[in-house]
């Protein structure tokens, strides 16, 4: 961790502009279904309040495409933050402009103000210089605590650092240290469990850590691609067009004597209708019209044995179509198994973090990342714009 953090600066009596990731999932009724990202930001906000800062919070929510979409207002997240902290959180119905500046001028030390959705303005995602300067007017110091968006070069993440001294929040620091442990000194045996549909980002990650991994377990939709690469019939399952990626990864695993395990059996179904039912078949017997939608019992037992041997586990991606309850058993079982391990267990953000949160298992994991795309890119050895823009310990930026 070579970046300055909020602990390295004096924030008393200062307006501190904090970028958080309050992009929480909402139900059809507009209520928050998982407040994990809000909870994760609280340590930094509490620290700033205790230090006597005027705290100005900004975030995005959803994909409003540069337009004002009332259902994507951040007001609901401010109300939840206030409940969790037992501290009043004021709300501004804009994120830049004279009215916002006046509201901030009226803040006392320890007050909290949440700004409206940044992505109601197209200039945010365009990293517009004028918009970034307007945001910078709202603070004396910038604190980035949004690891989930650290891979985005947006105005509130990178642009604002051109105008304000920029440091990491406590969550961002924790993310970098926890994920960095995988890159540097994972306790062995080190096992990675991958699911989901896409393989491209996982391949880059594994190429970056392959000399440290002992076992690779593959489930979810991406298992169909690897099975196809091994000449199995996968029916109507979605297969990544870049089969060569799967072939090369398996060859590299053999080269490094890494145990690479694919499902032995899978749950298959026909059309993905709400009333769809699945049957369990060995991977040699996937029917031509079948779709792989979960891992089977043999595979659950196989994966469980490997996980129970591990001292470090990294998991990213569901084992099946988790959104359909009848095809969620493999994912739920893996979550339960990992939660009971005597090992360092790191959950790789995105939908996987939401799953362990929904199952109320997050507290039983060593660390649950708040960044899906960011965590995968970081572990792949990529530089994250939101981290690179922060002050180094020596007071300089990477640029």
Secondary structure, DSSP 8 states (H G I E B T S, - for coil): --B-BGGGS--TT-EEEEE------B-TTS-BS--HHHHHHHHHHHHHHHTT-EEEEE---S--TTS--GGG-THHHHHHHHHHHTS--EE-S-SSSHHHHHHHHT--TT-EEE---GGGSHHHHTT-HHHHHHHHTT-SEEEE--GGGTT---TTTTGGGGTSEEEE-HHHHHHHHHHHHHHH---SSEEEEE-SS--HHHHHHHHHHTTT-SEEEE-TTHHHHHHHHTT---TT----S-HHHHHHHHHHHHHTT-EEE--SEEEEESS--TT---EEEEGGG--TT-EEEEE-HHHHHHHHHHHHH-SEEEEES-SS-TTSGGG-HHHHHHHHHHHT-SSEEEE-SHHHHHHHHHTT-GGGSSEE-S-HHHHHHHHTT---HHHHTS-BTTS----
